[in-house]
Amino acid sequence: MDDLILPDVPDVPDEGLPIGEAAAACGLSVDTVRYYERAGLTLTRTPRSSSGQRRYGTRDLAWLSGLVMLRGTGMPIADIRRYAALAREEGTEKERLSLLEEHRNKVVHEMEQTRRHLAAIDRKIEAYRRTAGTQKA
């Protein structure tokens, strides 16, 4: 599935990783992984070992890492939930593409705004350096 292209994930043993190791591999807390599962953000139900412990495979880690990326770029949980629901269904590629394109446009706009703000901060810093007589050479 091409939803798993983006993130790099570590090699996972055949039996999968326990939740603590999976969470650490994705830069998440165990509580966050459990929340993502309860909130319906995971692609599939997490498999369990014979003793009932969650076990995460490569596909699970790739999906969780994708969630980290989407959250890190400011995608709301509601949109991620929608994306996950679409990803579970065949034939929804156009809808997923549209959702990602909308999000990309928002991210680009925010980046442009942040660049303008950073330029204004840099101008202020230079003005204070001139005023304070601490101009860097």
KOLRO-784430 format. One record per atom (N, C-alpha, C): x, y, z; chain. Coordinates in steps of 0.02 Angstrom, whole numbers, plus 32768, in hexadecimal, padded with zeros to 4 digits. Layout:
N
<rec X="X" Y="Y" Z="Z" chain="A"/>
...
// end
This chain:
137
<rec X="802A" Y="7FC5" Z="8000" chain="A"/>
<rec X="8000" Y="8000" Z="8000" chain="A"/>
<rec X="802D" Y="803E" Z="8000" chain="A"/>
<rec X="801E" Y="806D" Z="7FD4" chain="A"/>
<rec X="8049" Y="80A7" Z="7FCD" chain="A"/>
<rec X="8043" Y="80D9" Z="8005" chain="A"/>
<rec X="8014" Y="80D0" Z="8033" chain="A"/>
<rec X="8010" Y="80FB" Z="806E" chain="A"/>
<rec X="804C" Y="80F0" Z="809B" chain="A"/>
<rec X="8071" Y="80BD" Z="808E" chain="A"/>
<rec X="80A9" Y="80AB" Z="80BA" chain="A"/>
<rec X="80EC" Y="80C1" Z="809C" chain="A"/>
<rec X="80EB" Y="80E9" Z="8067" chain="A"/>
<rec X="8129" Y="80FD" Z="8045" chain="A"/>
<rec X="8151" Y="812F" Z="806E" chain="A"/>
<rec X="8132" Y="8160" Z="808C" chain="A"/>
<rec X="8155" Y="8199" Z="80A8" chain="A"/>
<rec X="8186" Y="818A" Z="80E0" chain="A"/>
<rec X="8171" Y="816D" Z="8116" chain="A"/>
<rec X="819E" Y="8168" Z="814F" chain="A"/>
<rec X="81D1" Y="812F" Z="8149" chain="A"/>
<rec X="820C" Y="813C" Z="8165" chain="A"/>
<rec X="823E" Y="8107" Z="816D" chain="A"/>
<rec X="8232" Y="80E7" Z="81B0" chain="A"/>
<rec X="8230" Y="80A6" Z="81B1" chain="A"/>
<rec X="8226" Y="8083" Z="81F0" chain="A"/>
<rec X="825D" Y="804E" Z="81F8" chain="A"/>
<rec X="826C" Y="803D" Z="8237" chain="A"/>
<rec X="82A1" Y="800B" Z="8242" chain="A"/>
<rec X="8289" Y="7FC6" Z="822E" chain="A"/>
<rec X="82B9" Y="7F99" Z="8227" chain="A"/>
<rec X="82A9" Y="7F53" Z="821A" chain="A"/>
<rec X="8284" Y="7F38" Z="8257" chain="A"/>
<rec X="8251" Y="7F12" Z="824A" chain="A"/>
<rec X="8228" Y="7EF6" Z="8280" chain="A"/>
<rec X="822C" Y="7EAA" Z="827C" chain="A"/>
<rec X="8238" Y="7E89" Z="82B5" chain="A"/>
<rec X="8239" Y="7E3F" Z="82B4" chain="A"/>
<rec X="81F4" Y="7E24" Z="82A0" chain="A"/>
<rec X="81F3" Y="7DE7" Z="8289" chain="A"/>
<rec X="81B5" Y="7DC8" Z="8272" chain="A"/>
<rec X="817D" Y="7DCA" Z="82A6" chain="A"/>
<rec X="8190" Y="7DC3" Z="82E6" chain="A"/>
<rec X="815D" Y="7DC2" Z="831B" chain="A"/>
<rec X="8144" Y="7E08" Z="832C" chain="A"/>
<rec X="8163" Y="7E3B" Z="830E" chain="A"/>
<rec X="814E" Y="7E80" Z="831B" chain="A"/>
<rec X="816F" Y="7E9C" Z="835A" chain="A"/>
<rec X="8162" Y="7EDB" Z="8366" chain="A"/>
<rec X="817D" Y="7EFD" Z="83A1" chain="A"/>
<rec X="8147" Y="7F09" Z="83D4" chain="A"/>
<rec X="8159" Y="7F06" Z="8414" chain="A"/>
<rec X="8128" Y="7F19" Z="8448" chain="A"/>
<rec X="811B" Y="7F64" Z="8444" chain="A"/>
<rec X="80E6" Y="7F7A" Z="8463" chain="A"/>
<rec X="80CF" Y="7FBF" Z="845D" chain="A"/>
<rec X="8105" Y="7FF2" Z="8471" chain="A"/>
<rec X="812B" Y="7FE4" Z="84A6" chain="A"/>
<rec X="815E" Y="8014" Z="84BB" chain="A"/>
<rec X="8193" Y="801F" Z="8486" chain="A"/>
<rec X="81AB" Y="7FE9" Z="8468" chain="A"/>
<rec X="81DE" Y="7FEE" Z="8434" chain="A"/>
<rec X="81C1" Y="800E" Z="83F5" chain="A"/>
<rec X="8183" Y="7FFC" Z="83E4" chain="A"/>
<rec X="8163" Y="801A" Z="83A9" chain="A"/>
<rec X="815A" Y="8065" Z="83B2" chain="A"/>
<rec X="8143" Y="8078" Z="83ED" chain="A"/>
<rec X="8139" Y="80BF" Z="83FB" chain="A"/>
<rec X="817B" Y="80E5" Z="83F6" chain="A"/>
<rec X="81AF" Y="80C9" Z="8415" chain="A"/>
<rec X="81F1" Y="80EA" Z="8413" chain="A"/>
<rec X="820B" Y="80F0" Z="83CC" chain="A"/>
<rec X="8201" Y="80BC" Z="83A3" chain="A"/>
<rec X="8218" Y="80BC" Z="835E" chain="A"/>
<rec X="81F7" Y="80F3" Z="8335" chain="A"/>
<rec X="81BB" Y="8106" Z="8349" chain="A"/>
<rec X="8195" Y="813A" Z="8325" chain="A"/>
<rec X="8199" Y="817E" Z="8346" chain="A"/>
<rec X="81BC" Y="8182" Z="837F" chain="A"/>
<rec X="81C0" Y="81C1" Z="83A2" chain="A"/>
<rec X="8181" Y="81D3" Z="83C7" chain="A"/>
<rec X="815C" Y="81A2" Z="83DC" chain="A"/>
<rec X="811D" Y="81AC" Z="8400" chain="A"/>
<rec X="8122" Y="8190" Z="8446" chain="A"/>
<rec X="80F4" Y="81A4" Z="8470" chain="A"/>
<rec X="80ED" Y="8184" Z="84B1" chain="A"/>
<rec X="80BD" Y="8148" Z="84A9" chain="A"/>
<rec X="80C1" Y="811B" Z="84D8" chain="A"/>
<rec X="8092" Y="80E2" Z="84D8" chain="A"/>
<rec X="804B" Y="80FB" Z="84DD" chain="A"/>
<rec X="803F" Y="812E" Z="8506" chain="A"/>
<rec X="7FFC" Y="814A" Z="850D" chain="A"/>
<rec X="7FE2" Y="8166" Z="84CB" chain="A"/>
<rec X="800D" Y="8185" Z="84A5" chain="A"/>
<rec X="7FF8" Y="81A1" Z="8464" chain="A"/>
<rec X="7FE6" Y="8169" Z="8434" chain="A"/>
<rec X="800D" Y="8133" Z="8433" chain="A"/>
<rec X="7FFD" Y="80FB" Z="8407" chain="A"/>
<rec X="7FB9" Y="80DE" Z="841A" chain="A"/>
<rec X="7FAD" Y="80D6" Z="845A" chain="A"/>
<rec X="7F6C" Y="80BB" Z="8471" chain="A"/>
<rec X="7F34" Y="80EB" Z="845E" chain="A"/>
<rec X="7F40" Y="812D" Z="8466" chain="A"/>
<rec X="7F0D" Y="815E" Z="8452" chain="A"/>
<rec X="7EFE" Y="8158" Z="8408" chain="A"/>
<rec X="7F32" Y="8154" Z="83DE" chain="A"/>
<rec X="7F27" Y="814E" Z="8396" chain="A"/>
<rec X="7EFD" Y="8111" Z="8386" chain="A"/>
<rec X="7F08" Y="80DB" Z="83A9" chain="A"/>
<rec X="7EE0" Y="809F" Z="839E" chain="A"/>
<rec X="7E97" Y="80AB" Z="83B2" chain="A"/>
<rec X="7E8C" Y="80C7" Z="83EE" chain="A"/>
<rec X="7E48" Y="80D4" Z="8406" chain="A"/>
<rec X="7E23" Y="8107" Z="83D9" chain="A"/>
<rec X="7E49" Y="8137" Z="83BF" chain="A"/>
<rec X="7E2A" Y="816C" Z="8396" chain="A"/>
<rec X="7E1C" Y="8156" Z="834F" chain="A"/>
<rec X="7E2E" Y="8119" Z="833E" chain="A"/>
<rec X="7E20" Y="8100" Z="82FA" chain="A"/>
<rec X="7E51" Y="811A" Z="82C6" chain="A"/>
<rec X="7E8E" Y="812A" Z="82DB" chain="A"/>
<rec X="7EBE" Y="8146" Z="82AC" chain="A"/>
<rec X="7EED" Y="8112" Z="828E" chain="A"/>
<rec X="7EEC" Y="80D6" Z="82A9" chain="A"/>
<rec X="7F18" Y="80A2" Z="828F" chain="A"/>
<rec X="7EF7" Y="8082" Z="8252" chain="A"/>
<rec X="7F21" Y="8065" Z="8229" chain="A"/>
<rec X="7F09" Y="8048" Z="81EA" chain="A"/>
<rec X="7EE2" Y="8007" Z="81F7" chain="A"/>
<rec X="7EFB" Y="7FDF" Z="8225" chain="A"/>
<rec X="7EDB" Y="7F9F" Z="8235" chain="A"/>
<rec X="7EDD" Y="7F96" Z="8281" chain="A"/>
<rec X="7EB7" Y="7F64" Z="8299" chain="A"/>
<rec X="7EBD" Y="7F52" Z="82E0" chain="A"/>
<rec X="7F03" Y="7F37" Z="82EB" chain="A"/>
<rec X="7F1F" Y="7F49" Z="8323" chain="A"/>
<rec X="7F63" Y="7F32" Z="8332" chain="A"/>
<rec X="7F62" Y="7EE9" Z="8345" chain="A"/>
<rec X="7F8C" Y="7EC0" Z="8323" chain="A"/>
<rec X="7F8F" Y="7E7A" Z="8334" chain="A"/>
<rec X="7FA9" Y="7E71" Z="837C" chain="A"/>
<rec X="7F97" Y="7E3A" Z="8399" chain="A"/>
<rec X="7FAE" Y="7E2B" Z="83DD" chain="A"/>
<rec X="7FD1" Y="7DE8" Z="83DF" chain="A"/>
<rec X="7FFF" Y="7DE2" Z="840D" chain="A"/>
<rec X="8022" Y="7DA3" Z="8417" chain="A"/>
<rec X="7FF2" Y="7D72" Z="8439" chain="A"/>
<rec X="8009" Y="7D34" Z="8441" chain="A"/>
<rec X="7FDF" Y="7D02" Z="8463" chain="A"/>
<rec X="7FD1" Y="7D16" Z="84AB" chain="A"/>
<rec X="7FFD" Y="7D3F" Z="84C8" chain="A"/>
<rec X="7FF2" Y="7D56" Z="850D" chain="A"/>
<rec X="7FC8" Y="7D96" Z="8510" chain="A"/>
<rec X="7FB1" Y="7DAE" Z="84D6" chain="A"/>
<rec X="7F85" Y="7DE8" Z="84D4" chain="A"/>
<rec X="7FA8" Y="7E2B" Z="84CD" chain="A"/>
<rec X="7FEB" Y="7E2B" Z="84C7" chain="A"/>
<rec X="8010" Y="7E6A" Z="84C0" chain="A"/>
<rec X="800D" Y="7E81" Z="8477" chain="A"/>
<rec X="8006" Y="7EC4" Z="846F" chain="A"/>
<rec X="8008" Y="7EE0" Z="842D" chain="A"/>
<rec X="804C" Y="7ED3" Z="840C" chain="A"/>
<rec X="804A" Y="7EC4" Z="83CB" chain="A"/>
<rec X="8088" Y="7EB9" Z="83A5" chain="A"/>
<rec X="8083" Y="7EE1" Z="8364" chain="A"/>
<rec X="80B4" Y="7F0A" Z="8358" chain="A"/>
<rec X="80B3" Y="7F38" Z="831F" chain="A"/>
<rec X="80E6" Y="7F22" Z="82EB" chain="A"/>
<rec X="80CF" Y="7F1A" Z="82AD" chain="A"/>
<rec X="80FA" Y="7F08" Z="8276" chain="A"/>
<rec X="8111" Y="7F45" Z="824F" chain="A"/>
<rec X="8135" Y="7F39" Z="821A" chain="A"/>
<rec X="814F" Y="7F6F" Z="81F0" chain="A"/>
<rec X="8117" Y="7F9B" Z="81D5" chain="A"/>
<rec X="80E3" Y="7F7D" Z="81BE" chain="A"/>
<rec X="80AA" Y="7FA3" Z="81A3" chain="A"/>
<rec X="808B" Y="7FD0" Z="81D9" chain="A"/>
<rec X="8085" Y="7FB6" Z="8216" chain="A"/>
<rec X="806A" Y="7FDD" Z="824D" chain="A"/>
<rec X="8097" Y="8019" Z="825D" chain="A"/>
<rec X="80D9" Y="800D" Z="825F" chain="A"/>
<rec X="8108" Y="8043" Z="826E" chain="A"/>
<rec X="8107" Y="8077" Z="8237" chain="A"/>
<rec X="8102" Y="8061" Z="81F8" chain="A"/>
<rec X="8100" Y="8090" Z="81C1" chain="A"/>
<rec X="80C1" Y="80BC" Z="81C7" chain="A"/>
<rec X="8089" Y="809E" Z="81D8" chain="A"/>
<rec X="804B" Y="80C4" Z="81DF" chain="A"/>
<rec X="8051" Y="80F5" Z="821A" chain="A"/>
<rec X="8069" Y="80DE" Z="8253" chain="A"/>
<rec X="8072" Y="810A" Z="828D" chain="A"/>
<rec X="80A2" Y="8143" Z="827D" chain="A"/>
<rec X="80D8" Y="8134" Z="8259" chain="A"/>
<rec X="8107" Y="8168" Z="8246" chain="A"/>
<rec X="80E6" Y="819B" Z="8217" chain="A"/>
<rec X="80BA" Y="8182" Z="81ED" chain="A"/>
<rec X="8094" Y="81AF" Z="81C1" chain="A"/>
<rec X="8066" Y="81DD" Z="81EA" chain="A"/>
<rec X="8049" Y="81C2" Z="821F" chain="A"/>
<rec X="8020" Y="81EB" Z="824B" chain="A"/>
<rec X="804A" Y="8222" Z="826D" chain="A"/>
<rec X="8087" Y="820F" Z="8281" chain="A"/>
<rec X="80B4" Y="8240" Z="829F" chain="A"/>
<rec X="80C1" Y="8279" Z="826E" chain="A"/>
<rec X="80CD" Y="8268" Z="822F" chain="A"/>
<rec X="80DB" Y="8299" Z="81FC" chain="A"/>
<rec X="809E" Y="82C6" Z="81F2" chain="A"/>
<rec X="8063" Y="82A9" Z="81ED" chain="A"/>
<rec X="8026" Y="82D1" Z="81E2" chain="A"/>
<rec X="8019" Y="82FF" Z="821D" chain="A"/>
<rec X="8020" Y="82E5" Z="825A" chain="A"/>
<rec X="8016" Y="830F" Z="8295" chain="A"/>
<rec X="804B" Y="8345" Z="8299" chain="A"/>
<rec X="8088" Y="8333" Z="8288" chain="A"/>
<rec X="80BF" Y="8363" Z="828A" chain="A"/>
<rec X="80B7" Y="839C" Z="8259" chain="A"/>
<rec X="8090" Y="8391" Z="8225" chain="A"/>
<rec X="8082" Y="83C6" Z="81F5" chain="A"/>
<rec X="803F" Y="83E7" Z="8203" chain="A"/>
<rec X="8022" Y="83D8" Z="823C" chain="A"/>
<rec X="7FE6" Y="83FB" Z="8252" chain="A"/>
<rec X="7FA4" Y="83DF" Z="823B" chain="A"/>
<rec X="7FA3" Y="83A3" Z="8220" chain="A"/>
<rec X="7F63" Y="8388" Z="820A" chain="A"/>
<rec X="7F38" Y="8378" Z="8247" chain="A"/>
<rec X="7EFA" Y="8391" Z="8248" chain="A"/>
<rec X="7ECE" Y="8383" Z="8280" chain="A"/>
<rec X="7EBD" Y="8338" Z="8286" chain="A"/>
<rec X="7EB0" Y="8322" Z="82C2" chain="A"/>
<rec X="7E9E" Y="82DC" Z="82CF" chain="A"/>
<rec X="7E62" Y="82C8" Z="82A5" chain="A"/>
<rec X="7E31" Y="82F3" Z="829E" chain="A"/>
<rec X="7DF5" Y="82E3" Z="8276" chain="A"/>
<rec X="7E08" Y="82D2" Z="822E" chain="A"/>
<rec X="7E36" Y="82F8" Z="8212" chain="A"/>
<rec X="7E4C" Y="82EB" Z="81CD" chain="A"/>
<rec X="7E74" Y="82AA" Z="81C9" chain="A"/>
<rec X="7E9D" Y="829D" Z="81FC" chain="A"/>
<rec X="7EC2" Y="825E" Z="81FD" chain="A"/>
<rec X="7E92" Y="8223" Z="8203" chain="A"/>
<rec X="7E5F" Y="822B" Z="822C" chain="A"/>
<rec X="7E2D" Y="81F6" Z="8233" chain="A"/>
<rec X="7E0B" Y="81E8" Z="81EF" chain="A"/>
<rec X="7DFB" Y="821E" Z="81CC" chain="A"/>
<rec X="7DDC" Y="8217" Z="818A" chain="A"/>
<rec X="7E0C" Y="81F4" Z="8159" chain="A"/>
<rec X="7E4C" Y="8209" Z="815B" chain="A"/>
<rec X="7E7E" Y="81EA" Z="8130" chain="A"/>
<rec X="7E85" Y="81A0" Z="813F" chain="A"/>
<rec X="7E87" Y="818F" Z="817F" chain="A"/>
<rec X="7E8E" Y="8148" Z="8192" chain="A"/>
<rec X="7E51" Y="8120" Z="817B" chain="A"/>
<rec X="7E16" Y="813C" Z="8182" chain="A"/>
<rec X="7DDA" Y="8119" Z="816C" chain="A"/>
<rec X="7DDC" Y="810E" Z="8120" chain="A"/>
<rec X="7DF2" Y="8140" Z="80FC" chain="A"/>
<rec X="7DF8" Y="8139" Z="80B3" chain="A"/>
<rec X="7E2D" Y="8105" Z="80A1" chain="A"/>
<rec X="7E64" Y="8104" Z="80C5" chain="A"/>
<rec X="7E9B" Y="80D6" Z="80B6" chain="A"/>
<rec X="7E86" Y="808E" Z="80C1" chain="A"/>
<rec X="7E54" Y="8083" Z="80EA" chain="A"/>
<rec X="7E3C" Y="803F" Z="80F7" chain="A"/>
<rec X="7E10" Y="8026" Z="80BE" chain="A"/>
<rec X="7DFB" Y="8053" Z="8092" chain="A"/>
<rec X="7DCD" Y="8041" Z="805B" chain="A"/>
<rec X="7DF2" Y="8042" Z="8018" chain="A"/>
<rec X="7DE4" Y="8010" Z="7FF0" chain="A"/>
<rec X="7DFF" Y="800F" Z="7FAC" chain="A"/>
<rec X="7DDB" Y="8044" Z="7F82" chain="A"/>
<rec X="7DFE" Y="805F" Z="7F51" chain="A"/>
<rec X="7DDF" Y="808E" Z="7F22" chain="A"/>
<rec X="7DD5" Y="80D4" Z="7F3C" chain="A"/>
<rec X="7DF8" Y="80E7" Z="7F72" chain="A"/>
<rec X="7DF0" Y="812A" Z="7F8E" chain="A"/>
<rec X="7E2D" Y="8156" Z="7F82" chain="A"/>
<rec X="7E55" Y="8142" Z="7F52" chain="A"/>
<rec X="7E94" Y="8167" Z="7F45" chain="A"/>
<rec X="7E87" Y="81B0" Z="7F34" chain="A"/>
<rec X="7E55" Y="81BF" Z="7F0D" chain="A"/>
<rec X="7E47" Y="8205" Z="7EFC" chain="A"/>
<rec X="7E35" Y="822F" Z="7F39" chain="A"/>
<rec X="7E0E" Y="8212" Z="7F66" chain="A"/>
<rec X="7DFC" Y="8235" Z="7FA3" chain="A"/>
<rec X="7E39" Y="8240" Z="7FD0" chain="A"/>
<rec X="7E63" Y="820D" Z="7FD4" chain="A"/>
<rec X="7EA1" Y="8214" Z="7FFD" chain="A"/>
<rec X="7ECF" Y="8248" Z="7FDE" chain="A"/>
<rec X="7ED5" Y="8247" Z="7F9C" chain="A"/>
<rec X="7EFE" Y="8278" Z="7F7A" chain="A"/>
<rec X="7EE4" Y="82BE" Z="7F88" chain="A"/>
<rec X="7EA4" Y="82C8" Z="7F83" chain="A"/>
<rec X="7E86" Y="8309" Z="7F90" chain="A"/>
<rec X="7E93" Y="8321" Z="7FD7" chain="A"/>
<rec X="7E8B" Y="82F4" Z="8007" chain="A"/>
<rec X="7E97" Y="8305" Z="804D" chain="A"/>
<rec X="7EE0" Y="831A" Z="8057" chain="A"/>
<rec X="7F0E" Y="82F4" Z="803A" chain="A"/>
<rec X="7F56" Y="8304" Z="8042" chain="A"/>
<rec X="7F68" Y="8344" Z="801D" chain="A"/>
<rec X="7F4A" Y="8350" Z="7FE3" chain="A"/>
<rec X="7F58" Y="838E" Z="7FBE" chain="A"/>
<rec X="7F3F" Y="83CB" Z="7FE5" chain="A"/>
<rec X="7F03" Y="83C6" Z="8002" chain="A"/>
<rec X="7EE9" Y="83FC" Z="802C" chain="A"/>
<rec X="7F18" Y="840A" Z="8066" chain="A"/>
<rec X="7F2E" Y="83D5" Z="8087" chain="A"/>
<rec X="7F5B" Y="83DD" Z="80C0" chain="A"/>
<rec X="7F9E" Y="83FB" Z="80A9" chain="A"/>
<rec X="7FB7" Y="83E4" Z="8071" chain="A"/>
<rec X="7FF6" Y="83FF" Z="8057" chain="A"/>
<rec X="7FF0" Y="844A" Z="804B" chain="A"/>
<rec X="7FB9" Y="8460" Z="802D" chain="A"/>
<rec X="7FAF" Y="84A7" Z="8021" chain="A"/>
<rec X="7FB0" Y="84CF" Z="8062" chain="A"/>
<rec X="7F91" Y="84B3" Z="8097" chain="A"/>
<rec X="7F92" Y="84D5" Z="80D8" chain="A"/>
<rec X="7FD9" Y="84D8" Z="80F3" chain="A"/>
<rec X="7FFE" Y="84A2" Z="80ED" chain="A"/>
<rec X="8043" Y="84A0" Z="8106" chain="A"/>
<rec X="806E" Y="84D2" Z="80E1" chain="A"/>
<rec X="8067" Y="84D6" Z="809F" chain="A"/>
<rec X="808E" Y="8506" Z="8077" chain="A"/>
<rec X="807D" Y="854D" Z="808C" chain="A"/>
<rec X="803D" Y="855B" Z="8096" chain="A"/>
<rec X="8029" Y="859D" Z="80AB" chain="A"/>
<rec X="8047" Y="85AF" Z="80EF" chain="A"/>
<rec X="8045" Y="8580" Z="811E" chain="A"/>
<rec X="8061" Y="858B" Z="8160" chain="A"/>
<rec X="80AD" Y="8595" Z="815D" chain="A"/>
<rec X="80CE" Y="8570" Z="8131" chain="A"/>
<rec X="8117" Y="8578" Z="8128" chain="A"/>
<rec X="8127" Y="85BD" Z="810D" chain="A"/>
<rec X="8101" Y="85D4" Z="80DD" chain="A"/>
<rec X="810C" Y="8617" Z="80C1" chain="A"/>
<rec X="8101" Y="864C" Z="80F7" chain="A"/>
<rec X="80CD" Y="8644" Z="811E" chain="A"/>
<rec X="80C0" Y="8673" Z="8154" chain="A"/>
<rec X="80F8" Y="8671" Z="8187" chain="A"/>
<rec X="8110" Y="8636" Z="8198" chain="A"/>
<rec X="8147" Y="8630" Z="81C8" chain="A"/>
<rec X="8187" Y="8650" Z="81AC" chain="A"/>
<rec X="8194" Y="8648" Z="816B" chain="A"/>
<rec X="81CF" Y="8669" Z="814D" chain="A"/>
<rec X="81CA" Y="86B5" Z="8152" chain="A"/>
<rec X="818E" Y="86D1" Z="8146" chain="A"/>
<rec X="8184" Y="8719" Z="814D" chain="A"/>
<rec X="818F" Y="872F" Z="8195" chain="A"/>
<rec X="8175" Y="8709" Z="81C4" chain="A"/>
<rec X="817E" Y="871A" Z="820B" chain="A"/>
<rec X="81C8" Y="8716" Z="821E" chain="A"/>
<rec X="81EB" Y="86E4" Z="8206" chain="A"/>
<rec X="8232" Y="86DC" Z="8215" chain="A"/>
<rec X="8259" Y="8718" Z="81F9" chain="A"/>
<rec X="8249" Y="872D" Z="81BD" chain="A"/>
<rec X="826B" Y="8767" Z="819F" chain="A"/>
<rec X="825F" Y="87A5" Z="81CA" chain="A"/>
<rec X="8223" Y="87AE" Z="81E4" chain="A"/>
<rec X="8214" Y="87E7" Z="820F" chain="A"/>
<rec X="823C" Y="87E2" Z="8250" chain="A"/>
<rec X="8241" Y="87A7" Z="826C" chain="A"/>
<rec X="8269" Y="879D" Z="82A8" chain="A"/>
<rec X="82B2" Y="87AE" Z="829A" chain="A"/>
<rec X="82CD" Y="8797" Z="8262" chain="A"/>
<rec X="8312" Y="87A6" Z="8250" chain="A"/>
<rec X="831D" Y="87F1" Z="8249" chain="A"/>
<rec X="82ED" Y="8815" Z="822B" chain="A"/>
<rec X="82F3" Y="885D" Z="8226" chain="A"/>
<rec X="82F4" Y="887E" Z="826A" chain="A"/>
<rec X="82CA" Y="8866" Z="8297" chain="A"/>
<rec X="82C9" Y="8882" Z="82DC" chain="A"/>
<rec X="830C" Y="8876" Z="82FF" chain="A"/>
<rec X="8326" Y="8839" Z="82F8" chain="A"/>
<rec X="8366" Y="8828" Z="8318" chain="A"/>
<rec X="839C" Y="8857" Z="82FE" chain="A"/>
<rec X="839F" Y="8861" Z="82BD" chain="A"/>
<rec X="83D2" Y="888D" Z="82A0" chain="A"/>
<rec X="83C9" Y="88D5" Z="82B9" chain="A"/>
<rec X="838B" Y="88EB" Z="82BF" chain="A"/>
<rec X="837F" Y="892F" Z="82D8" chain="A"/>
<rec X="8396" Y="8936" Z="8320" chain="A"/>
<rec X="8389" Y="8904" Z="8349" chain="A"/>
<rec X="83A0" Y="8906" Z="838F" chain="A"/>
<rec X="83EC" Y="8901" Z="8393" chain="A"/>
<rec X="840A" Y="88DB" Z="8368" chain="A"/>
<rec X="8453" Y="88D7" Z="8368" chain="A"/>
<rec X="8472" Y="891B" Z="8357" chain="A"/>
<rec X="8455" Y="893D" Z="8326" chain="A"/>
<rec X="846F" Y="897F" Z="8314" chain="A"/>
<rec X="8465" Y="89AF" Z="834E" chain="A"/>
<rec X="842A" Y="89AE" Z="836D" chain="A"/>
<rec X="841B" Y="89DB" Z="83A4" chain="A"/>
<rec X="8447" Y="89CC" Z="83E1" chain="A"/>
<rec X="8451" Y="898C" Z="83EE" chain="A"/>
<rec X="8478" Y="8978" Z="8429" chain="A"/>
<rec X="84C3" Y="8979" Z="841B" chain="A"/>
<rec X="84D6" Y="8986" Z="83DD" chain="A"/>
<rec X="851D" Y="8989" Z="83CB" chain="A"/>
<rec X="853F" Y="8945" Z="83CC" chain="A"/>
<rec X="8518" Y="8911" Z="83BF" chain="A"/>
<rec X="8534" Y="88CD" Z="83BF" chain="A"/>
<rec X="8531" Y="88AD" Z="837A" chain="A"/>
<rec X="8534" Y="88D7" Z="8346" chain="A"/>
<rec X="8531" Y="88BF" Z="8301" chain="A"/>
<rec X="8566" Y="8889" Z="82F7" chain="A"/>
<rec X="8552" Y="884F" Z="82DE" chain="A"/>
<rec X="8581" Y="8819" Z="82D1" chain="A"/>
<rec X="85A5" Y="8828" Z="8290" chain="A"/>
<rec X="85E5" Y="8818" Z="828E" chain="A"/>
<rec X="860D" Y="8826" Z="8252" chain="A"/>
<rec X="8606" Y="87EF" Z="821F" chain="A"/>
// end
